[in-house]
């Protein structure tokens, strides 16, 4: 027996789950995603979300409402007569009427070990905080933010130099398999839920551009976690003087290393930079408008030398 599924998601992270549910033989009766957004250099071209592109490739019906708060949209949603809704990084608030419309409610694939890192940016926040472990969870959605009871969990270590991009790609594959497993259990009436713990809750607020600039006065561990937690997007950055120009440079990959000097000082020709305590060696950087490049190569090409300082 297959389930009638409404899928709700928007970014690349959601796509493997949609594909896995479809390949498992479930009837995806509707796909909800964020409306196409302006893109291109002048912002004149409307670009569909990754989920919309995948749904259209699979020949699935796509819905892109700006909101689900209105009675008209809720009526359309209810008319799908779904057994279950699967939500992975959709990006819109689901009102009570939507949460309760499917026979078995709504399942959410969330990239953290709840109740730690409820909210919009759990992958980045876990790395920026120096967490050594995270995971994927399948939970039943409630009106509160990521507060519902949990059905399935798969934990994953966070390696010391792993970037948010690398963790993102691993978790989205794990999440797809975990959601298919949850639907299989649901079909057999074997999907059970456990309330979240009441202690250890943290909130993974959306990344603000104002917090992406590197503070070289911080300890090397914090600087390293900041770099990898924001890589590749939106990217931690600092300013560097090249000739007579001050340019912004994204820092995409680093390692912690022993070293000391004034905060932001370049310590050697391998692009080791002093922090408030300790140092980091930059491995990969990206100049504004350029492509990612090996940091040591950038150092020599930009004629940066030992003793110079990054702002």
C-alpha positions as CSV (number, residue, x, y, z in Angstrom):
1,X,0.0,0.0,0.0
2,X,1.3,3.5,-0.8
3,X,0.4,6.7,1.0
4,X,-1.1,9.9,-0.5
5,X,1.7,12.4,0.3
6,X,1.8,16.2,0.2
7,X,5.5,17.2,0.0
8,X,6.5,20.7,1.3
9,X,10.1,22.0,0.8
10,X,12.1,24.6,-1.0
11,X,16.0,24.4,-1.1
12,X,18.4,21.8,-2.4
13,X,18.3,20.1,1.0
14,X,14.7,19.1,0.4
15,X,15.2,17.5,-3.0
16,X,16.6,14.1,-2.0
17,X,13.6,13.5,0.3
18,X,11.1,14.3,-2.4
19,X,12.9,12.1,-4.8
20,X,13.2,9.2,-2.3
21,X,9.5,9.4,-1.4
22,X,8.5,9.3,-5.1
23,X,10.9,6.4,-5.8
24,X,9.5,4.4,-2.9
25,X,6.2,4.3,-4.7
26,X,4.1,6.7,-2.6
27,X,1.6,8.9,-4.4
28,X,2.8,12.5,-4.2
29,X,-0.4,14.3,-4.8
30,X,1.0,17.8,-4.4
31,X,4.3,19.6,-4.0
32,X,4.4,22.9,-2.1
33,X,7.4,25.2,-2.4
34,X,8.3,28.8,-2.2
35,X,7.4,30.9,-5.2
36,X,10.0,31.6,-7.9
37,X,12.4,34.4,-6.8
38,X,14.2,37.1,-8.7
39,X,17.7,36.2,-9.8
40,X,20.3,37.1,-12.3
41,X,22.6,40.1,-12.2
42,X,19.8,42.5,-12.5
43,X,17.2,40.5,-10.6
44,X,14.8,40.5,-13.5
45,X,14.6,36.7,-14.1
46,X,12.3,34.6,-11.9
47,X,14.0,31.4,-10.8
48,X,12.0,28.4,-9.5
49,X,13.2,26.7,-6.3
50,X,15.2,23.4,-6.5
51,X,12.2,21.5,-5.2
52,X,9.9,23.0,-8.0
53,X,12.4,22.0,-10.6
54,X,12.6,18.5,-9.3
55,X,8.8,18.2,-9.0
56,X,8.4,19.3,-12.6
57,X,11.0,16.8,-13.7
58,X,9.0,14.1,-12.0
59,X,5.7,15.3,-13.4
60,X,4.2,16.3,-10.0
61,X,1.7,19.1,-9.5
62,X,3.3,22.2,-7.9
63,X,1.8,24.8,-5.7
64,X,3.6,28.1,-4.8
65,X,1.4,30.1,-2.4
66,X,2.8,33.2,-0.7
67,X,1.0,32.1,2.5
68,X,-1.2,29.3,3.8
69,X,-3.1,31.5,6.3
70,X,-6.1,32.2,4.0
71,X,-9.2,30.1,3.9
72,X,-8.9,29.7,0.1
73,X,-5.4,28.2,0.3
74,X,-6.3,26.0,3.2
75,X,-9.4,24.7,1.3
76,X,-7.1,23.7,-1.6
77,X,-4.7,22.0,0.7
78,X,-7.5,20.1,2.4
79,X,-8.9,18.9,-0.9
80,X,-5.7,16.9,-1.6
81,X,-7.1,14.4,0.8
82,X,-3.6,13.4,1.9
83,X,-2.7,10.7,4.3
84,X,0.4,12.6,5.4
85,X,2.3,15.8,4.7
86,X,6.1,15.7,4.6
87,X,7.9,19.0,5.4
88,X,11.6,19.6,4.8
89,X,12.9,23.1,4.9
90,X,9.7,24.6,3.4
91,X,10.1,28.1,4.8
92,X,6.4,29.0,5.4
93,X,4.5,28.9,8.7
94,X,1.9,26.1,8.7
95,X,-1.3,27.1,10.4
96,X,-3.3,24.6,12.6
97,X,-5.8,24.0,9.8
98,X,-3.0,22.8,7.5
99,X,-1.2,20.8,10.2
100,X,-4.4,18.9,10.9
101,X,-5.6,18.5,7.3
102,X,-3.8,15.2,6.4
103,X,-5.1,12.1,8.1
104,X,-1.9,11.5,10.0
105,X,-0.8,15.1,10.3
106,X,2.6,16.5,9.2
107,X,6.0,14.9,9.5
108,X,9.1,17.2,9.5
109,X,12.7,16.3,8.7
110,X,14.9,18.4,10.9
111,X,18.7,18.6,10.8
112,X,19.6,18.6,14.5
113,X,19.2,16.6,17.7
114,X,16.2,18.3,19.1
115,X,15.6,20.2,21.3
116,X,19.0,21.5,20.5
117,X,18.9,23.9,17.6
118,X,15.3,24.4,16.9
119,X,14.8,26.9,14.1
120,X,16.1,28.0,10.7
121,X,19.8,27.4,10.7
122,X,20.6,24.2,12.7
123,X,23.5,23.0,10.6
124,X,25.4,26.3,10.6
125,X,24.7,26.9,14.3
126,X,25.9,23.5,15.4
127,X,29.3,24.0,13.7
128,X,29.7,27.6,14.8
129,X,29.0,26.4,18.4
130,X,31.7,23.7,18.1
131,X,29.2,20.8,18.5
132,X,30.8,17.4,17.9
133,X,27.6,15.6,17.1
134,X,24.3,16.3,15.3
135,X,21.8,14.3,13.3
136,X,18.5,14.1,11.5
137,X,15.2,13.7,13.1
138,X,11.7,12.9,11.9
139,X,9.2,14.6,14.1
140,X,5.4,15.3,14.1
141,X,4.7,18.9,13.6
142,X,2.9,21.1,16.1
143,X,2.0,24.8,16.2
144,X,5.2,25.5,18.2
145,X,8.6,25.9,16.5
146,X,10.1,22.4,16.2
147,X,8.5,21.3,19.4
148,X,6.7,18.1,18.3
149,X,7.4,14.6,19.4
150,X,10.1,12.6,17.7
151,X,9.7,9.4,15.8
152,X,13.1,8.6,14.3
153,X,16.7,9.8,14.9
154,X,20.0,9.2,13.2
155,X,23.1,10.7,14.8
156,X,26.2,11.9,13.0
157,X,29.6,13.1,14.2
158,X,30.8,16.5,13.2
159,X,34.4,16.2,12.2
160,X,36.7,19.0,13.5
161,X,37.3,20.6,10.1
162,X,33.9,19.8,8.5
163,X,32.2,22.7,6.8
164,X,28.5,23.5,6.9
165,X,28.3,22.6,3.2
166,X,29.8,19.1,3.8
167,X,27.5,18.4,6.7
168,X,24.5,19.7,4.8
169,X,25.2,17.2,2.0
170,X,25.6,14.3,4.4
171,X,22.5,15.1,6.4
172,X,20.2,15.6,3.4
173,X,21.0,12.1,2.2
174,X,20.5,10.7,5.7
175,X,17.2,12.6,6.0
176,X,15.8,11.2,2.8
177,X,16.4,7.6,3.8
178,X,15.0,8.3,7.3
179,X,11.8,9.8,6.0
180,X,11.2,6.9,3.7
181,X,11.7,4.6,6.7
182,X,9.2,6.7,8.7
183,X,6.6,6.4,6.0
184,X,7.1,2.6,5.8
185,X,6.5,2.4,9.6
186,X,3.4,4.6,9.2
187,X,2.0,2.3,6.6
188,X,2.3,-0.6,9.0
189,X,0.9,1.4,12.0
190,X,4.3,1.1,13.7
191,X,5.4,4.7,13.8
192,X,5.6,5.8,17.4
193,X,6.5,9.2,18.9
194,X,8.5,10.2,21.9
195,X,8.1,13.7,23.5
196,X,11.2,15.9,23.2
197,X,13.3,16.5,26.3
198,X,12.5,19.6,28.3
199,X,16.2,20.5,28.9
200,X,18.9,21.6,26.5
201,X,16.8,23.7,24.1
202,X,18.7,26.1,21.9
203,X,17.4,28.3,19.0
204,X,19.2,28.3,15.6
205,X,18.3,31.7,14.5
206,X,18.7,32.6,10.8
207,X,22.2,33.7,9.9
208,X,22.4,37.5,9.8
209,X,24.9,39.1,7.4
210,X,26.1,41.4,10.2
211,X,27.6,38.4,12.0
212,X,29.5,37.0,9.1
213,X,32.6,39.2,9.5
214,X,35.6,37.5,11.2
215,X,36.7,38.9,14.6
216,X,40.4,38.1,14.7
217,X,40.4,39.0,18.4
218,X,38.4,35.8,19.2
219,X,40.2,32.6,20.2
220,X,41.4,30.4,17.3
221,X,38.7,27.8,18.0
222,X,35.9,30.3,17.6
223,X,37.4,31.7,14.4
224,X,37.9,28.3,12.9
225,X,34.3,27.3,13.8
226,X,33.0,30.6,12.4
227,X,34.8,30.0,9.1
228,X,33.6,26.4,8.6
229,X,30.1,27.1,10.0
230,X,29.5,29.7,7.3
231,X,31.1,27.9,4.4
232,X,30.3,28.0,1.6
233,X,27.3,30.3,2.1
234,X,27.0,33.0,3.1
235,X,30.7,32.8,3.9
236,X,32.8,34.3,6.7
237,X,34.9,37.3,5.5
238,X,37.5,39.9,6.3
239,X,39.1,42.7,4.5
240,X,42.6,42.6,2.9
241,X,44.7,45.4,1.4
242,X,45.9,44.4,-2.1
243,X,48.1,47.1,-3.6
244,X,46.2,50.3,-3.0
245,X,42.8,48.6,-2.8
246,X,40.9,47.2,0.2
247,X,39.0,44.1,-0.9
248,X,36.7,41.7,0.8
249,X,37.8,38.1,1.0
250,X,35.7,35.1,1.9
251,X,37.3,32.5,4.1
252,X,36.0,29.0,3.1
253,X,38.3,26.6,4.8
254,X,40.8,26.6,7.7
255,X,42.5,24.5,10.3
256,X,43.6,25.4,13.8
257,X,47.3,25.6,14.4
258,X,49.7,26.8,17.0
259,X,51.0,30.4,16.6
260,X,50.9,33.8,18.2
261,X,51.0,37.4,17.2
262,X,48.8,40.5,16.9
263,X,45.1,39.6,16.1
264,X,44.8,39.4,12.3
265,X,48.6,39.3,11.6
266,X,49.9,37.0,8.8
267,X,52.5,34.8,10.5
268,X,54.1,32.9,7.6
269,X,54.0,32.2,3.9
270,X,51.4,29.5,4.3
271,X,48.7,32.0,5.3
272,X,48.6,31.3,9.0
273,X,46.8,34.2,10.8
274,X,47.1,35.0,14.5
275,X,43.9,35.2,16.6
276,X,43.2,36.5,20.0
277,X,44.7,33.3,21.2
278,X,46.2,30.7,19.0
279,X,46.1,30.9,15.2
280,X,44.3,29.4,12.1
281,X,45.8,28.5,8.8
282,X,43.6,29.5,5.9
283,X,43.2,26.7,3.4
284,X,40.8,28.1,0.9
285,X,39.6,31.7,0.2
286,X,37.6,33.6,-2.4
287,X,38.1,37.2,-3.5
288,X,35.0,39.2,-4.2
289,X,33.8,38.3,-7.7
290,X,36.4,35.5,-8.0
291,X,36.5,31.8,-7.7
292,X,37.5,29.7,-4.6
293,X,41.3,29.3,-4.6
294,X,44.0,27.7,-2.5
295,X,44.8,30.2,0.3
296,X,48.6,30.0,-0.1
297,X,48.3,30.6,-3.8
298,X,46.1,33.6,-3.2
299,X,48.6,34.9,-0.6
300,X,51.5,34.9,-3.1
301,X,49.4,36.2,-6.0
302,X,48.2,39.1,-3.9
303,X,51.7,39.8,-2.6
304,X,50.7,39.6,1.0
305,X,53.6,39.0,3.3
306,X,54.4,37.9,6.8
307,X,53.7,40.8,9.3
308,X,50.8,42.3,7.3
309,X,47.4,42.4,9.0
310,X,43.9,41.4,7.9
311,X,41.2,43.7,9.2
